[in-house]
Amino acid sequence: MTAILNNPIRKTVTPSSGSVSETFSTHGLCHQILVKPSTASTQYDVSILNSDSVTVFKRSDEEATFNELMILPLSGNYTIAIDNATVDEEFIILVIVRNS
């Protein structure tokens, strides 16, 4: 029996002029993306791009904590980006990838 491991990718970022991005590498199925700004009234867009700059996930006009469950295959290098943030403040980003 093969063990299934959750690989949490956690980033703490602060936008400058409303935008920030961080890179990560992974292989598996993404099951959850959580983005939490410091202030509940902050609005922003969140996206994940692959190494060819193709957007594989995008949500626009989010406000407060964004928490989405999904099944999204990921393999390789990615960039997670916060754009159009109404406040330059700390954001916590959590991406849960299940490796098998």
C-alpha positions as CSV (number, residue, x, y, z in Angstrom):
1,M,0.0,0.0,0.0
2,T,1.4,3.4,-1.0
3,A,1.1,6.2,1.5
4,I,-0.6,9.4,0.5
5,L,1.1,12.5,1.8
6,N,-0.3,16.0,2.0
7,N,2.4,18.5,1.0
8,P,1.4,21.9,2.4
9,I,3.0,24.9,0.6
10,R,2.8,27.9,2.9
11,K,3.9,31.4,1.8
12,T,3.6,34.7,3.7
13,V,3.8,37.6,1.2
14,T,3.2,41.4,1.2
15,P,2.2,43.1,-2.1
16,S,3.9,46.2,-3.3
17,S,1.6,48.5,-5.4
18,G,-1.1,45.8,-5.1
19,S,0.9,42.8,-6.6
20,V,3.3,40.1,-5.4
21,S,4.3,36.6,-6.6
22,E,6.1,33.6,-5.2
23,T,7.4,30.5,-6.9
24,F,7.0,26.9,-5.8
25,S,7.7,23.4,-7.2
26,T,5.4,20.4,-6.6
27,H,4.0,17.2,-8.1
28,G,0.6,15.8,-7.3
29,L,-3.1,16.9,-7.0
30,C,-3.8,20.3,-5.5
31,H,-6.8,19.9,-3.2
32,Q,-7.1,23.3,-1.5
33,I,-6.0,26.9,-2.0
34,L,-6.4,29.3,0.9
35,V,-5.5,33.0,0.7
36,K,-5.9,35.2,3.8
37,P,-5.2,38.9,3.8
38,S,-4.6,40.6,7.2
39,T,-7.8,42.7,6.8
40,A,-11.2,41.2,6.1
41,S,-12.1,44.1,3.7
42,T,-9.1,43.6,1.4
43,Q,-10.0,42.8,-2.2
44,Y,-7.6,41.0,-4.6
45,D,-7.1,38.6,-7.5
46,V,-5.3,35.3,-7.1
47,S,-3.8,33.1,-9.8
48,I,-1.4,30.2,-10.4
49,L,0.8,30.1,-13.5
50,N,2.9,27.3,-14.8
51,S,6.5,27.6,-16.0
52,D,5.3,28.6,-19.4
53,S,3.3,31.5,-17.9
54,V,0.0,29.8,-18.7
55,T,-2.7,30.5,-16.1
56,V,-3.9,27.2,-14.6
57,F,-6.0,28.8,-11.9
58,K,-7.5,32.3,-11.4
59,R,-10.1,33.9,-9.2
60,S,-10.9,37.7,-9.4
61,D,-12.4,40.2,-7.1
62,E,-12.0,38.1,-4.0
63,E,-12.6,39.7,-0.6
64,A,-11.3,38.5,2.8
65,T,-10.3,34.9,3.1
66,F,-10.5,32.8,0.0
67,N,-10.7,29.1,0.5
68,E,-11.4,26.7,-2.4
69,L,-11.4,22.9,-2.5
70,M,-10.6,21.4,-5.8
71,I,-8.7,18.7,-7.7
72,L,-6.1,20.4,-9.9
73,P,-3.1,18.4,-11.2
74,L,0.2,20.1,-10.7
75,S,3.6,19.0,-11.8
76,G,6.7,21.2,-12.0
77,N,7.4,24.9,-11.2
78,Y,4.6,27.4,-10.6
79,T,4.1,31.0,-9.6
80,I,1.2,32.0,-7.3
81,A,0.3,35.7,-7.7
82,I,-1.8,38.2,-5.8
83,D,-2.8,41.1,-8.0
84,N,-4.9,44.2,-7.7
85,A,-4.9,44.1,-3.9
86,T,-6.6,47.1,-2.4
87,V,-4.2,47.2,0.5
88,D,-0.5,46.4,0.6
89,E,-0.6,44.1,3.7
90,E,0.6,40.6,4.7
91,F,-1.2,37.7,3.0
92,I,-1.0,34.1,4.0
93,I,-1.1,31.6,1.1
94,L,-1.7,27.9,1.7
95,V,-1.7,25.4,-1.2
96,I,-2.4,21.8,-0.2
97,V,-1.0,19.2,-2.7
98,R,-1.6,15.5,-2.2
99,N,1.4,13.4,-3.4
100,S,1.0,9.6,-3.8
